[in-house]
Amino acid sequence: MNLLALTLFLPLLGWLLLAFSRGRLSENTSALIGVGSIGLAAASAAWVIAAFLGNPPADGAYSLTLWQWMSVEGLAPSFTLYLDGLSVTMLGVVTGVGFLIHLFASWYMRGEEGYSRFFAYTNLFIFSMLLLVLGDNLLVLFFGWEGVGLCSYLLIGFYYKHVPNGNAALKAFIVTRVGDVFLMIGLFLLFLNLGTLNIQELMVLAPQRYVAGDTWLWLATLMLLGGAVGKSAQLPLQTWLADAMAGPTPVSALIHAATMVTAGVYLIARTHGLFLLTPEILELVGIVGGVTLVLAGFAALVQTDIKRILAYSTMSQIGYMFLALGVGAWDAAIFHLMTHAFFKALLFLASGAVIHACHHEQNIFRMGGLWKKLPLAYASFVVGGAALAALPLLTAGFYSKDEILWEAFASGHNELLYAGLLGAFLTSIYTFRLIFIAFHGEQKTEAHAGHGIAHNLPLLVLIVLSTFIGAWITPPLAGVLPESAGHAGGEAKHSLELLSGLIAVSGIVVAALLFLGQRRVASAVAQSTPGRLLSALWFAAWGFDWLYDKLFVRPYLALCHLLRRDPIDRSIGLIPLLARGGNAALVHSENGQVRWYAASIAGGAVLVLAAILFLS
C-alpha cells in the first residue's frame, strides 16, 4: 500500500519538472513527462486497487500517514491518505480517465504555445484531485479542493492573450470561491462543535452529540451543500460551467469527467453521516439536483456551440447525482459518477477531434456531413451520445441512470422521479440534435481526420467503457455508504426501466424528426413568437447571468464608483488637517503685540467666569 503515496506524488513530480523547466523542454519531452507521470500514477493506482480488492482490510479501510502537519490547541491534522471503497472508485476514475485525457491532449495540443505549461497545470490538477479524494480529514480535503479551483482558473484561461478567456477563468474562480467560503464556514462550525475535522471521527461523534435536526448541524451541512453546488455547478452557482468551455477541449474533458465537478458529489457522499442527521438538507440536495437537471436540459436544447451543449449536459448529469444523493441512493450516485466519467470524457475528446478537424470551428450549424470524413469521432459520438441518453441495455448510462430513477421512485420522491424522466427525454433530444446536425446533412466545412495512437487509443478505450461493459465495473461501496431503499425491485423496477427506455428512444425519434432532412418543423417552431422567446430564454440559460449582473455586479460597480475617492480615507485625513489648521491659528496668535496679549487674557478670563456661572 505504500504505492498509494507514489500514486499521489507522481503527478506532483511531473508538475515540478515541467513548471521549473520554464518552457525550455521540447514538446516530446514535455509530453513524456506530463503523460508519463499520469500513466505511472494510473498503473500504481491499478496495483493499489487490485491489492485492496484482492485482500481487503479487516475494517474495510486502509490509512497511510505521511506526516503530522501541526498540533495547535486541539487541532492536530496530519497528511493521512484514507483508502476505502469510495476513494478506491474515485482513485480509479481520476487516474484512469485522467491518463486517457492526457494522452489525447498530447496530440491535440501539438504546436500550441505553452505546451509544457499546459501539462504542468494538468499534472497539478490531477494531484489536487487525488489529494481531495484521499485525504482522511476535511482540512486536507480542503487543500485539494482549493487546488482544483486554482488549476481550473489556470486552465480555463490557458489562452490568456484572449480577453474573453481570461474573463471566463475569472468568472469560474469567483463563483466557485463563493461556494468555497460556504464550505469554510461549514468546517469552522464542525470543528467548533465537534473538536475535530477527521472525517471518520466526525461520522462517529455527530450522532453522539447531535440529535436529528440540530440547528448547528443543520447550518453546517447547509454550508457543506453550498460548497458542493459551487464546485459541481448546481443551482444557484452553476453559471461558470458553460463559460469554462473557453479552455482547450482536453481541459473541458478533465473538468467535466475526471475532476472538479465531481468534487461536490464526492463531498456529500463522504460526509453522508452528517446529512442523514439533517433530513431537510438532504431533501434540499435532491431538489437542487432535480431542478438543475431540468433547467440545464432545456438550455442545452438551443445551444449552437458543440462544447456548450456538452457543458449543459454535464450540469444536468451532475444534477442526477445530486438527486440520487438527496433520495439516499448513495451507491447509485457514485455509480453514475463513474459511468458519466467514461461517456462524458469520450464525448469531449471526440468534440476535440471534430473541432481540430474542422479548423477550430465549434458551431454545429457550420459543420454537417462529417460522418464519412470522421468515422472514429462519429462512432464516439454515437456511442457516447447513446450512453448519455441512457439507451436501453447497450450503454453504461442506462444502468446507472435507471438505478437513480428507480430509487427515487422506491423512496417515494415522485416529483424528483418526474424531473428525472423529463430530464431523460430532454437529454435524448439535445444529444441527438447535436449528432444529426453536426454529422449528417450537407457538408459545410472541410474536415481532416486525426490519426495516431494518442488520438485513437483514448477514444477506442472510452467507447468500450461507455457500453454495457463499463457498467460491469461495480464500485466497491458495500459497508462504506448506507444501503438505499430501492435495491429490491421486481416487476415495478422492470416497468420503470421499460418506461425510461421508451422515453430515451422517443427522444431520439423526436430529434430525428426535427433535425434530420430539411428541418422545416424545427425552423417553423424556432421562428414562431413563443419559439423565439423560449429560444432566447434557454440560450441565455434562463437568464441567471443577467440576474446576477443586476443583483451583484452592477451594485458592486456602483459602490466602487461611489468610493472611488475613498470617503473613509478622506475622513481619516481630517485629523492631520485639523492639526495643521490649529497650528496655523496658534502661530498667528503669537504676534509679539502687548495689547493683543492683554486682550486675550481678558477675553479668556471673561470666558472662564461665564463658564463657571453657567455651570454652577
Buried (B, 14 or more C-beta within 10 A) or exposed (E): BEBBBBBBBBBBBBBBBBBEBEEEBEBEBBBBBBBBBBBBBBBBBBBBBEBBEEEBEEEBBBBBEBEEBEEEEEEBBBBBBBBBBBBBBBBBBBBBBBBBBBBBBBBBBBEBEBBBBBBBBBBBBBBBBBBBBBBBBBBBBBBBBBBBBBBBBBBBBBBEEEEEBBBBBBBBBEBBBBBBEBBBBBBEBBBEBBBBBBBBBBBEBBEEEBEEEBEBBBBBBBBBBBBBBBBBBBBBBBBBBBBBBBBBBBBBBBBBBBBBBBBBBBBBBBBBBBBBBBEEBBBBBBBBBBBBBBBBBBBBBBBBBBBBBBBBBBBBBBBBBBBBBBBBBBBBBBBBBBBBBBBBBBBBBBBBBBBBBBEEBBBBEEBBBBBEBBEBBBBBBBBBBBBBBBBBEBBBBBBBBBBBBBBBBBBEBEEBBBBBBBBBBBBBBBBBBBBBBBBBBEBBBEBEBBEEEBBBBBBBBBBEBBBBEBBEBEBBBEEBBBEBBBBEBEEEBEEBBEBBBEBBBBBBEBBBEBBBEEBEEBEEBBEEEEBEEBBEBBBEBBBBBEEBEEEEEEEEEEEEEEEEEEEEEEEEEEEEEEEEEEEEEEEEEEEEEEEEEEEEEEEEEEEEEEEEEEEE
